[in-house]
Amino acid sequence: MVMDLIVGLIPLAPLSGFLLIALLNKQLRHWLVALIACSAVLVSFVLTVVLFFAMGEDLPSFNYTAFEWITAGNFSVSYSLLADPLSVLMMLIITGVGFLIHVYSAGYMHGDDGFNRFFAYLNLFIFFMLLLVMGSNYLLMFVGWEGVGLCSYLLIGFWFKNTEYNNAAKKAFIMNRIGDVGLILGVIMIFIQFGSLSYPDVFQQASEMTAGSTVLTTITILLFIGAIGKSAQIPLYTWLPDAMAGPTPVSALIHAATMVTAGVYMVARNNILYSLSPFTLDLIVIIGVATALLAATIAVAQNDIKKVLAYSTVSQLGLMFLALGLGAYTSGIFHMTTHAFFKALLFLGAGSVIHGMSGEQDIRNMGGLRKYLPITFITFLIGTLAISGLPPFAGFFSKDEILANAFAGNKIAWGLAFLASLLTAFYMFRLFFLTFSGSVRANETVKHHIHESPSTMTVPLVVLAFLSVTGGFIGIPAVFGGGHALNEFLSPVFAGSAQLQEPHHLSHTAELMLMGVVVGVTLIVIWLAHNLYVKRKRLPAPDGVSLGTFHRLIYNKYYVDETYDRAIVRPMNFTSKAVDAVVERLLIDRIVNSTGRVVTWGGRTLRHLQTGNTGFYIFAMVVSIIVLLMVKTFV
Amino acid sequence: MNDSVSQAIQGVPLNYYIWLSTALFVIGVLGVLYRRNAIIIFMCIELMLNAVNLLMVAFSAYHGDGAGQVFVFFIMAVAAAEVAVGLAILIVIHYNTRSTDINVLNKLKW
């Protein structure tokens, strides 16, 4: 009973926060709105922590059905919330990191006209994200999935007076819709195949099916298309870098820590289906590795501090999918968790830098901020070390686990993922050095204003930095004598698929050597970046300078946006115009217009009957009555 | 009493009633068609209504069925209401046009 209440209240708290702020938008003062929004998420977080400790070994998962949502014939869907290790972990990340980002936003958005609207959207986002991970059937997950997409759209286009930002929002929305078509088709196929949309029913029935069957492969590919859209993988990743148009806390919360990992969650949730579809797993490996590498190379040549981080997110998501594709679901979720910490930290750090630099985002105009923003400097350094995968920071454990799995499972994938991880270290330190070391390159007015952010912004940074250092300790590998607490915690969720796949085992010496090589080469790469950007004080070329062929290619993001524009957008516009000219104007418009013309003509003819002569009307009436009577009598 | 009225009505052959009613009705119709004075037209309408009433009472008596007479009371009540409304309209028309000639009312046309 108490558990029912806790589980039911977790998503309701941010929803009521949203309703309160949205309905009383104009009446509430800014500090009150910030208080409401933050405490709504804090309530969820505290309840989630209580839930986490309440769920011991005696209660591995808990299902709370509030009411029947849809009942039609043999189709029934209930509003039921699931609390099992996987969803509780997600909820901890969403509400925990979400709370920190809410607090940070109170400082970052200070003085913005849309302050109240911003917090209403943020709370709504938290609600939908919780619904996504807590829903215990596919339809409820889909509601959350679409809801977070909506919030993402609203928040990317938050400053809606800027046309470019609006276009970015629309791009994100449309790209996500493409993926969502796959997802909903997958859900429909699941219903046709299994006759139910509830997770336990589907997983129970699926585990009895033969591996590699066409139906399962189709379902998993369709669901994965949804994940491609939401989690920004090739070929639908181009919306994420553009999504940086939104306020920086949004980038941290939605486009780094939580929403974009929904695809990872969804695949992990359906681990049984995926483990039974080897073909889909291979596809996920290919797409994951390709995305990781492609995005990492693009990030090397970007000059916008947020764009670099955005491509880095795409790349890290690729690594997570690589882990999922190898059947190492725990590793994928592990990396997702640590990534939520250090990438949120990096984005918030970037936000602090942008805040201090009066809105400047180009790293060519930064430099030397170490003196001015000491707290941001330290925390950003921790985040950079964590994402580069140096021990003992969080990223080391999770990334190393993925690389170890890749080494055991697929050597080519390992090589490419290793390369991507080296590139990550390089571009992150390039970003770090260009921003914080050297001399200040900003102009005098900006330089005069540089200031450390207020404590509402620095405290979340410090907390996230702490998590980025310690977050990896939940998954200490056996080599270091760790029990891998996360593995233990999540094992009930992945028990079904664990039976299907024998895990890849590396000998401890091989694993240690692998770690040594990875860390060693990463250190060399960092030294290289230091050499280039600190010692030789190299700066990225200013706009307009001609670049080398490959440099130009990655600077322009492989011209993917341009290719899409040529291959899809323009043909689509052309077709629309053609259809408009032929079907719309020649067919539909003609039919509509002729109908109107016939009626007009009829009216114009018949109006001559209206003479205005009362005697005539009476005569017509009498004659008509006589005619009617005659007809009635004789016919 | 009821019987004596009924017998008195039946004292006249039914055909006579039909002829009389038809004559009254046709006079009414012709009056409506030919006259231009709104008050006369109104009176002719009343004439038609009462022609029907007469016929109904006659049939009612011959058939020994009271329903016809009940209908007559309805028609009389409705006709009274109609007269009230109609005369009010006529007064307004006269007030505005200083005439009761219906051919003056020819403004409502295309």
Interface residues (C-beta under 8 A of the other chain):
Chain A: R607 H608 Q610 T611 G612 N613 T614 G615 I618 F619 V622
Chain B: V29 V32 L33 R36 I41 I102 N103 L105 N106 K107 L108 K109 W110
